């Protein structure tokens, strides 16, 4: 009887050590089950050819194409020892053409196999040579009757099935070899444990798991593929939502100290001296937060909103409420620049209320302390003492807050700013410093689409701020095509000069520092790009501007590798208006608030993501004067990069842009950026397109967990959950 591989069996047993090693190292596939969940990326129909025009967007990527040989030329060239042979094969999809090249002794077999008119699957890395796209030394598999004689019958039979699965592949293992590996483990599919409760599966009209796996790998019709996809998407969405629902259920069982602001206390005193009224949105969200803080279970809330919607104000009022109730509040920021910025803006907003216990401070006030890694020993010792005695009601800091030495008197609330930069371990470490779990408020700087919030932050309740505070000015955004129209760039610098002459300030953002440390990597990347130059650098651009178009203005630089004291000094001078033009990396991306800056020029804007550009642009137009953002790019007009920039220029709606961003980036591993993107836990589910599935799965999961938190009656679901969440990922789900 043939060996039916057990699904958790190492692939070495079924496929042999050499093949198993390649699958493990390059595709992260270790067991038969991993391989069954390595779904085809698409399907080629036997009679259909791949569109070669699309390859221009896939430079340097490994692709698989089905095409017909148009012609083949064997050339002899001089050079080296006695010259050599070069085979040039042109393949076509009927409209576009692509060149393949083979060299040396590697020319004989393809010369024999790839005759004009024959069809084959080709796999290789798309490169550019003499401004033309090509595949050098691609692997290939002849199709149908032109198949290699040795495996002719098998190959012909495999390709007689109309749909040819094309798998995510790599240089070391082509798609058709992966297909053969899948054939070896497919008999074991009968052993697959179905995670979906039967009632749910039948109620939703989904096919059983075994059938779905057979249909996704070996479909005979497009309807088979559709059935399989629907079913496998549900698995991913549901198992993930069950993990999150269990996390919410566990959190709701934890005890916490209710924190209610006292009438006539610090919060009332702060509100009384506010020079403006809160927006309707700020009031609504504050109420949601205060209601959570008043319960005896820890709050877990995500506060997201438009860039500049006043999230810091909402967070500060929550912190003051907790201080009123006798607790302490900690705000965790991802960088020193940001921690210092928050500390400055909080103390400015609070005025004498931030000087509790100091001469001239208010009786109702509290102390606001900063704690970062680069502080000197005496300052650090003083800050630690403020925390442990309870002298400091509010502490703002970086990862330094998490260290073992840091002790709080009574930690009641943790505010995490810019959540995706923190691992969950950090969030946990800070939470464990409370006598009971403190309340938690997570702020994201850029809006996230609803489904992403449901997936990535599924363990948090969500509050959204979508109104901008009164007095904020609109920001105009324009693309500056520096290569096609150099005079546009000259005009951009004139605009910067005009703004400065009108008493305002400007940012210039570059993708790279240029201090030598980042050179080798960037230069190498640029060489591999062929004709692309290295990204523009802060130090070079600042120098060019100071000597050229912005001569006579005070231009300074800011980047992450500067000494922290220098960074703080530059930011202070810029905030005070002494520095007119700040040339910086993305360290200014979040939280930096200088209302007098009205113009931002982003160099090589095509090298930043959509959400990042939106976030950067939010640094201007924070005062009463209108903001201007200029996106400088050398990319040609028809390129996908320019389309991205046009999208940013067309709207100020961060939710819309975050959708575009997500559609453009590959979904990546929504559970954790820790995974290198080779293997996404969401292989079938597209977070944006499958909004319906995710919302329904969340409802079903919440219901299932409420009825059976430990999943005792659903062993299949338990098994799937354990597989998804090897424990570290379950931690990650808490959202790092």
C-alpha positions in Angstrom: 0.0 0.0 0.0 1.3 3.5 -0.8 2.7 5.6 2.0 0.1 8.2 3.0 2.0 11.0 4.7 0.7 12.1 8.1 0.1 15.8 7.9 2.4 16.8 10.7 5.2 14.6 9.4 8.4 16.2 8.4 8.7 16.6 4.6 12.1 14.8 4.6 10.2 11.5 4.9 8.0 12.1 1.9 10.2 14.1 -0.3 13.8 13.3 0.7 16.2 15.5 2.6 17.4 17.7 -0.3 14.0 18.8 -1.5 12.7 19.2 2.1 15.7 21.4 2.9 15.0 23.8 0.0 11.3 24.0 1.0 12.1 24.7 4.6 14.9 27.3 4.0 13.4 29.3 1.1 9.6 28.9 1.6 9.2 28.2 5.3 7.4 24.8 4.6 8.3 22.1 7.0 5.4 19.6 7.2 2.9 18.1 4.7 0.2 20.4 6.2 2.4 23.5 5.5 2.7 22.4 1.9 -1.0 21.8 1.6 -1.5 25.4 2.8 1.0 26.7 0.2 -1.8 27.6 -2.2 -1.3 28.4 -5.9 -0.9 32.1 -6.6 -2.9 31.8 -9.8 -3.8 29.3 -12.5 -2.7 29.3 -16.1 -5.0 27.7 -18.6 -3.3 25.4 -21.0 -4.4 27.4 -24.0 -3.7 30.8 -22.4 -0.4 32.7 -22.3 0.8 35.0 -19.5 0.6 38.7 -20.2 4.3 39.7 -20.6 3.5 43.4 -20.5 2.8 43.1 -16.7 6.4 42.0 -16.0 7.7 45.6 -16.1 6.2 46.0 -12.6 8.1 42.9 -11.3 11.7 43.9 -11.9 14.0 41.8 -9.7 11.2 39.4 -8.8 11.0 35.7 -9.4 8.2 35.1 -12.0 6.6 32.1 -13.7 5.2 32.6 -17.2 3.5 30.4 -19.8 4.5 31.5 -23.3 5.3 30.4 -26.8 8.7 30.4 -28.4 8.9 32.9 -31.3 12.5 32.4 -32.3 15.8 31.2 -31.1 19.4 32.3 -32.1 22.6 30.6 -31.1 25.4 33.1 -31.2 29.2 32.6 -30.8 31.1 35.4 -29.1 34.8 36.1 -28.6 36.2 36.7 -25.1 37.6 34.8 -22.1 39.4 31.6 -23.0 38.4 30.8 -26.6 35.0 32.6 -26.5 31.7 30.9 -25.9 28.1 30.4 -27.0 25.1 32.4 -26.1 21.5 31.3 -26.9 18.9 34.1 -27.2 15.3 32.9 -27.2 12.4 35.3 -27.8 9.1 34.2 -26.2 5.7 35.8 -26.9 2.2 36.0 -25.4 0.8 37.0 -28.8 1.3 40.8 -28.1 4.4 41.4 -26.0 7.8 39.8 -26.3 10.5 38.8 -23.7 14.1 37.8 -24.2 15.6 34.7 -22.6 19.4 34.2 -22.5 21.4 31.1 -21.9 25.3 31.0 -21.8 28.1 28.5 -22.1 27.4 24.8 -21.8 23.9 25.6 -20.6 22.8 26.4 -24.2 22.6 22.9 -25.6 19.5 21.5 -23.9 17.3 24.6 -24.4 18.5 24.9 -28.0 17.1 21.4 -28.5 13.9 21.9 -26.5 12.8 25.4 -27.2 11.9 25.2 -30.9 9.9 28.1 -32.5 6.1 27.4 -32.0 6.6 25.3 -28.8 5.1 26.3 -25.5 6.6 26.0 -22.1 6.4 27.4 -18.5 9.5 29.6 -17.8 10.6 30.7 -14.3 13.3 33.2 -13.5 14.2 36.6 -12.2 13.1 39.6 -14.3 16.1 41.8 -15.0 16.8 44.6 -17.4 19.6 44.6 -20.0 20.1 47.3 -22.6 16.8 48.8 -21.5 15.0 45.5 -22.3 13.4 43.1 -19.9 14.9 39.6 -19.9 15.1 36.4 -18.0 18.7 35.1 -17.7 19.1 31.3 -17.5 15.4 30.6 -16.7 14.3 27.2 -15.7 11.6 25.9 -18.0 9.1 23.0 -18.4 7.9 22.2 -21.9 4.1 21.9 -22.1 1.9 19.1 -23.5 3.1 17.3 -26.6 6.4 19.1 -26.7 7.2 17.7 -23.3 10.5 16.0 -22.6 10.3 12.3 -23.7 11.5 10.9 -20.4 8.4 12.1 -18.5 6.4 12.8 -21.6 3.3 10.9 -20.7 3.2 12.2 -17.1 3.9 15.8 -18.1 1.3 15.7 -20.9 -1.3 14.2 -18.5 -0.5 16.8 -15.8 -1.0 19.6 -18.4 -4.0 18.0 -19.9 -5.9 19.2 -16.8 -7.0 22.5 -18.1 -5.8 24.6 -15.1 -2.1 24.7 -14.3 -1.5 25.8 -10.7 1.3 28.4 -10.5 2.7 28.4 -7.0 4.6 31.1 -5.1 8.1 29.8 -6.0 11.8 30.8 -5.6 15.0 30.4 -7.6 15.8 27.1 -5.9 12.4 25.5 -6.5 10.3 26.3 -9.5 6.5 26.2 -9.5 6.2 22.9 -11.4 8.5 21.2 -8.9 6.4 22.5 -6.0 3.4 21.0 -7.9 5.1 17.6 -7.9 5.8 17.9 -4.2 2.1 18.7 -3.5 1.2 15.6 -5.5 3.2 13.5 -3.1 1.4 14.8 0.0 -2.1 15.2 -1.5 -3.2 11.6 -0.5 -2.8 12.7 3.2 -5.5 15.4 2.7 -8.1 12.9 4.0 -6.5 13.3 7.5 -7.0 17.0 7.6 -8.9 18.1 10.7 -11.7 20.5 9.9 -11.6 23.6 12.2 -15.1 25.0 11.3 -18.0 23.8 13.5 -20.3 21.7 11.3 -23.3 24.0 12.0 -21.3 27.1 10.8 -20.0 25.3 7.7 -23.4 24.1 6.6 -25.1 27.4 7.5 -22.7 29.2 5.3 -22.8 26.7 2.5 -19.0 26.0 2.6 -17.4 22.8 1.2 -15.6 20.4 3.6 -11.9 21.1 4.2 -10.6 17.9 2.4 -12.6 18.9 -0.7 -11.4 22.5 -0.5 -7.7 21.4 -0.4 -8.1 19.0 -3.4 -9.9 21.7 -5.4 -7.4 24.5 -4.7 -4.4 22.4 -5.7 -6.0 20.3 -8.6 -9.0 22.1 -9.9 -10.7 21.0 -13.1 -12.8 24.2 -13.5 -12.7 27.8 -12.3 -15.8 27.0 -10.1 -13.6 24.5 -8.2 -11.1 27.3 -7.4 -13.9 29.6 -6.3 -15.4 27.0 -3.9 -12.0 26.3 -2.5 -11.1 29.9 -2.0 -14.4 30.8 -0.3 -13.9 27.9 2.2 -10.2 28.6 2.9 -10.7 32.3 3.4 -13.3 31.5 6.0 -10.9 29.2 7.8 -8.3 31.9 8.1 -10.7 34.7 9.1 -12.5 32.5 11.6 -9.5 30.9 13.3 -7.8 34.4 13.6 -11.0 36.0 15.0 -11.4 33.1 17.5 -7.9 33.8 18.7 -8.8 37.5 19.2 -12.2 36.7 20.8 -10.5 34.5 23.3 -8.0 37.3 24.1 -10.9 39.7 24.6 -12.7 37.2 26.8 -9.6 36.6 28.9 -9.0 40.4 29.3 -12.6 40.9 30.3 -12.0 38.5 33.3 -9.0 40.5 34.6 -9.5 42.8 37.6 -8.6 46.5 37.4 -8.9 49.5 39.7 -11.8 51.8 38.5 -10.4 55.3 37.9 -13.0 58.0 38.1 -12.0 61.7 37.9 -13.0 63.7 41.0 -15.2 66.8 40.6 -13.2 70.0 40.9 -9.9 68.1 40.4 -7.1 68.3 37.9 -9.2 67.4 34.9 -11.7 70.2 35.6 -8.9 72.7 36.2 -7.3 71.7 32.9 -10.6 72.0 31.0 -11.3 75.4 32.5 -8.1 76.9 31.1 -8.4 75.4 27.6 -8.3 78.3 25.1 -10.6 76.4 22.7 -13.6 74.1 22.8 -13.1 70.3 22.2 -14.6 69.0 18.9 -17.7 66.9 19.0 -15.6 63.9 18.2 -13.1 64.6 21.0 -16.0 64.8 23.5 -17.6 61.6 22.3 -14.3 59.6 22.3 -13.4 61.0 25.8 -16.8 59.8 27.1 -16.1 56.3 25.7 -12.7 56.3 27.5 -14.0 57.6 30.8 -16.8 55.0 30.8 -14.1 52.3 30.3 -11.9 53.7 33.0 -14.7 53.6 35.5 -15.1 49.8 35.3 -13.4 47.2 37.3 -11.9 45.5 34.2 -9.0 46.9 32.3 -9.8 49.1 29.3 -8.3 47.9 26.0 -9.0 50.7 23.5 -7.6 51.7 20.2 -7.8 55.4 19.5 -7.3 56.1 15.8 -7.9 59.2 13.8 -6.9 61.5 11.1 -3.4 63.1 11.2 -3.8 66.2 13.4 -7.3 65.3 14.7 -6.2 66.0 18.3 -5.6 62.5 19.6 -2.9 63.8 22.1 -5.5 66.1 23.7 -7.9 63.1 24.2 -5.1 61.0 25.6 -3.9 63.7 28.0 -7.5 64.2 29.4 -7.6 60.4 30.1 -4.3 60.7 31.9 -5.4 63.6 34.0 -8.6 61.7 34.9 -6.4 58.8 36.2 -4.2 61.2 38.2 -7.3 62.7 39.7 -8.3 59.2 40.9 -5.0 58.8 42.7 -3.2 56.8 40.0 -0.3 57.4 37.6 -0.3 57.5 33.8 2.5 56.5 31.5 2.9 57.4 27.9 5.2 55.2 25.8 6.6 56.8 22.6 8.6 55.0 19.9 11.5 57.4 19.6 13.4 59.9 21.8 12.5 62.8 19.5 8.8 61.9 19.9 9.0 61.4 23.7 10.7 64.8 24.1 8.1 66.4 21.7 5.2 64.9 23.7 6.8 66.0 27.0 7.1 69.5 25.6 3.5 69.7 24.3 2.0 68.2 27.4 3.8 70.6 29.8 2.8 73.5 27.5 -0.8 72.4 27.4 -1.0 72.0 31.2 1.0 75.2 32.1 1.3 75.6 35.9 -0.8 72.3 36.3 2.3 70.4 35.2 4.3 71.9 38.1 2.7 70.2 41.0 4.9 70.4 44.1 7.1 73.1 42.5 7.3 76.8 43.5 4.7 78.7 41.5 2.9 75.4 40.5 -0.8 74.9 41.0 -2.1 73.1 44.2 -4.1 70.9 41.9 -1.2 70.2 39.6 1.0 67.1 39.3 4.5 66.6 38.1 5.2 65.6 34.4 8.4 63.6 34.2 10.4 62.5 31.1 12.4 59.3 31.1 14.6 58.3 28.1 17.6 56.0 27.6 20.1 58.8 26.9 19.4 60.8 30.1 22.4 61.5 32.3 22.6 59.6 35.6 21.5 62.4 38.0 18.4 63.3 35.9 17.5 59.7 35.5 17.8 59.0 39.2 15.5 62.0 39.9 13.0 60.7 37.4 13.0 57.2 38.8 12.5 58.6 42.3 9.5 60.7 41.1 7.9 57.5 39.7 8.3 55.3 42.8 7.1 58.0 45.3 4.1 58.9 43.1 5.4 62.5 42.9 5.1 62.3 39.1 1.5 61.7 38.1 2.4 61.6 34.4 5.5 60.1 32.9 6.4 60.2 29.2 9.2 58.0 27.9 10.7 55.6 25.4 11.5 51.9 25.9 13.5 53.1 28.9 10.2 53.0 30.9 10.1 49.2 30.5 13.4 48.4 32.2 13.4 46.3 35.3 14.7 49.2 37.5 11.6 51.3 36.7 9.0 51.1 39.5 5.7 53.0 39.8 3.8 54.0 42.9 0.4 53.1 41.4 0.3 52.7 37.6 -3.3 53.2 36.4 -3.1 53.9 32.7 -0.7 53.1 29.9 -1.0 55.1 26.7 1.0 53.7 23.8 1.7 56.1 20.9 2.2 54.8 17.4 1.4 51.2 18.3 2.9 49.3 15.4 6.4 50.2 16.4 6.1 48.3 19.7 6.3 44.6 20.2 3.7 43.1 22.5 6.5 42.2 25.0 7.0 45.9 25.6 3.4 46.5 26.2 3.2 43.6 28.6 6.3 44.6 30.4 4.9 48.0 31.1 1.5 46.6 32.1 3.1 44.2 34.6 4.3 47.3 36.5 0.9 48.0 37.8 -0.3 46.3 41.1 -3.3 45.2 39.0 -3.4 45.3 35.2 -3.6 49.0 34.3 -6.0 50.4 31.7 -4.6 50.6 28.2 -5.1 53.1 25.4 -3.3 52.6 22.1 -3.0 55.5 19.6 -2.2 55.0 15.9 -0.8 58.0 14.0 -2.4 57.1 10.7 -6.0 55.8 10.2 -6.4 52.1 9.5 -9.2 50.6 7.5 -11.9 49.0 9.6 -11.1 45.4 8.6 -7.4 45.9 9.5 -8.4 47.3 12.8 -10.7 44.2 13.3 -7.8 41.9 12.3 -4.7 43.5 13.7 -6.1 45.2 16.7 -9.0 42.8 17.1 -8.5 42.5 20.8 -9.2 46.3 21.3 -12.4 48.3 21.2 -12.0 51.1 18.6 -12.6 54.8 18.9 -12.3 57.0 15.8 -11.6 60.8 15.7 -12.5 62.0 12.2 -13.0 65.8 12.7 -10.1 68.2 12.5 -9.9 70.8 15.3 -11.2 74.3 14.4 -8.5 76.6 13.0 -6.6 73.8 11.2 -5.8 74.8 7.6 -6.2 72.6 4.5 -3.0 71.3 3.0 -2.5 71.5 -0.8 -0.3 68.7 -2.2 1.4 68.7 -5.6 3.7 66.2 -7.4 6.9 67.8 -8.7 8.2 65.7 -11.7 11.9 66.7 -11.3 13.2 64.7 -14.3 10.6 65.6 -16.9 10.2 69.3 -15.7 13.3 70.5 -13.8 11.9 74.0 -13.7 9.2 72.7 -11.4 11.8 71.8 -8.8 13.4 75.2 -9.1 10.0 76.7 -8.5 9.6 74.5 -5.4 12.6 76.0 -3.8 11.3 79.5 -4.7 8.1 78.6 -2.9 10.1 77.6 0.2 12.0 80.9 0.1 8.7 82.8 -0.2 7.1 81.0 2.8 10.2 81.8 4.9 10.2 85.4 3.8 6.5 85.6 5.0 7.7 84.5 8.4 7.0 80.8 8.1 9.2 77.7 8.2 9.8 74.6 6.1 10.7 70.9 6.2 12.7 69.1 3.6 12.5 65.3 4.0 15.0 62.8 2.4 15.0 59.0 2.5 18.6 58.6 3.7 21.1 60.2 6.1 24.2 60.1 4.0 26.7 60.0 6.9 28.7 57.0 5.5 27.0 54.4 7.8 24.1 53.8 5.4 26.2 54.1 2.2 27.3 50.5 1.4 23.8 49.0 1.7 22.2 51.8 -0.3 24.9 51.9 -3.0 24.7 48.2 -3.4 20.9 48.4 -3.7 21.2 51.1 -6.2 23.7 49.1 -8.3 21.3 46.1 -8.3 18.6 48.4 -9.5 20.6 49.0 -12.6 20.2 52.6 -13.7 18.7 53.9 -10.4 20.9 56.2 -8.3 21.1 55.9 -4.5 18.3 57.7 -2.6 18.9 61.4 -1.8 20.5 62.0 1.5 19.9 64.6 4.2 23.5 65.8 4.6 24.0 66.2 0.8 20.7 68.0 0.2 21.2 70.3 3.2 24.6 71.3 1.9 23.3 71.8 -1.7 20.4 73.9 -0.5 22.5 76.1 1.9 24.9 76.9 -0.9 22.3 77.0 -3.7 18.6 77.8 -3.9 18.2 78.5 -0.1 21.5 80.4 0.5 21.2 82.9 3.3 18.4 81.1 5.1 19.2 79.1 8.3 19.2 75.5 7.2 19.8 72.7 9.8 19.6 68.9 9.8 17.9 66.3 12.0 18.2 62.5 11.8 18.1 59.4 13.9 21.9 58.9 14.3 22.5 62.4 15.9 23.3 62.6 19.6 20.0 62.9 21.5 21.0 66.2 23.1 21.8 67.6 19.7 18.5 66.3 18.3 16.6 68.0 21.1 18.5 71.3 20.6 17.7 71.4 16.9 14.0 70.7 17.5 13.9 73.4 20.2 15.6 75.9 17.8 13.1 74.9 15.1 10.1 75.2 17.4 11.4 78.6 18.5 11.6 79.8 14.9 15.4 80.3 14.9 15.9 77.5 12.3 13.9 78.3 9.1 14.5 75.1 7.1 14.8 71.7 8.7 16.3 69.0 6.4 15.4 65.7 8.1 14.7 61.9 7.7 11.4 60.5 8.7 12.2 61.1 12.4 9.8 64.0 12.0 7.1 61.6 10.8 4.9 61.5 13.9 3.9 63.8 16.7 6.2 66.7 15.8 4.1 69.9 16.2 5.5 73.2 15.0 2.4 75.3 13.9 4.5 77.9 12.1 5.8 75.4 9.5 3.7 75.7 6.4 5.7 73.9 3.6 7.2 70.5 3.2 9.3 69.2 0.3 9.6 65.4 0.2 12.6 64.4 -2.0 12.4 61.0 -3.8 8.8 60.8 -2.5 8.3 57.6 -4.5 10.5 55.8 -2.0 8.0 56.3 0.8 4.7 54.4 1.4 1.3 56.1 1.0 0.5 56.2 4.7 4.0 57.5 5.5 3.6 60.4 3.0 0.2 61.3 4.5 1.7 61.1 8.0 4.7 63.3 7.0 2.4 65.8 5.3 0.5 66.2 8.6 3.4 68.1 10.0 2.4 71.3 8.0 -0.8 73.3 8.1 -1.0 72.8 11.9 -1.5 76.6 12.4 -3.8 79.1 10.8 -1.8 79.5 7.6 -2.5 77.0 4.8 -0.1 74.2 4.3 1.8 73.1 1.2 3.3 69.7 0.5 5.5 69.1 -2.6 6.2 65.5 -3.6 9.4 65.4 -5.7 10.0 62.4 -7.9 12.0 61.4 -10.9 9.8 58.5 -11.8 8.1 58.7 -15.2 4.4 59.6 -15.4 3.1 56.1 -16.2 4.9 54.3 -13.4 3.0 52.7 -10.4 5.1 54.9 -8.1 3.7 58.1 -9.7 0.2 56.7 -9.5 0.7 56.3 -5.7 1.9 59.9 -5.4 -1.0 61.2 -7.4 -3.4 59.4 -5.0 -1.7 61.2 -2.0 -2.0 64.5 -3.8 -5.7 63.9 -4.7 -7.1 63.4 -1.2 -6.5 64.4 2.5 -8.6 61.4 3.6 -6.3 59.1 5.6 -8.8 56.2 5.7 -9.0 56.2 1.9 -5.2 56.4 1.6 -4.7 53.6 4.1 -6.9 51.4 1.9 -4.8 52.3 -1.2 -1.6 51.7 0.9 -2.7 48.2 1.9 -3.8 47.3 -1.6 -0.4 48.3 -2.9 1.8 46.7 -0.3 1.4 43.0 -0.3 -0.7 42.3 2.7 2.3 41.0 4.5 1.8 39.1 7.6 -1.0 40.9 9.3 -0.3 39.0 12.5 3.3 40.0 12.8 5.8 41.9 10.8 8.2 39.5 12.5 7.5 37.1 9.7 9.5 38.0 6.7 6.7 38.2 4.3 7.7 34.9 2.6 4.9 33.3 4.6 1.9 35.1 5.5 -0.5 33.6 7.9 -3.2 35.0 5.7 -2.5 33.2 2.4 -6.0 33.4 1.0 -7.7 36.2 2.9 -7.2 39.7 1.5 -7.8 42.1 4.4 -9.3 44.8 2.2 -11.4 42.8 -0.3 -12.7 40.3 2.2 -14.3 42.9 4.6 -17.6 41.0 4.7 -16.0 37.6 5.5 -13.9 39.2 8.3 -16.9 41.0 9.8 -19.0 37.8 9.7 -16.2 35.7 11.1 -15.8 38.1 14.0 -19.5 37.8 14.9 -19.3 33.9 14.7 -16.1 33.8 16.7 -17.5 36.0 19.4 -20.5 33.8 19.7 -18.5 30.5 19.7 -16.1 31.8 22.4 -19.0 33.1 24.6 -20.6 29.7 24.6 -17.3 27.7 25.0 -14.3 29.8 26.0 -12.0 26.8 26.2 -13.3 25.3 23.0 -13.7 21.9 24.8 -16.4 20.8 22.3 -14.5 21.9 19.2 -11.3 19.9 19.1 -10.7 20.6 15.4 -10.8 24.3 16.1 -8.5 23.9 19.0 -5.9 22.1 16.8 -6.1 24.8 14.1 -5.8 27.5 16.7 -2.7 25.9 18.2 -1.2 25.6 14.7 -1.9 29.3 14.0 -0.7 30.5 17.3 2.4 28.8 18.3 2.5 30.7 21.6 4.7 33.6 20.5 2.3 34.6 17.8 -0.6 34.5 20.1 1.4 37.0 22.2 2.0 39.0 19.0 -1.7 39.1 18.3 -2.0 41.2 21.4 -0.6 43.6 18.8 2.9 44.6 18.6 
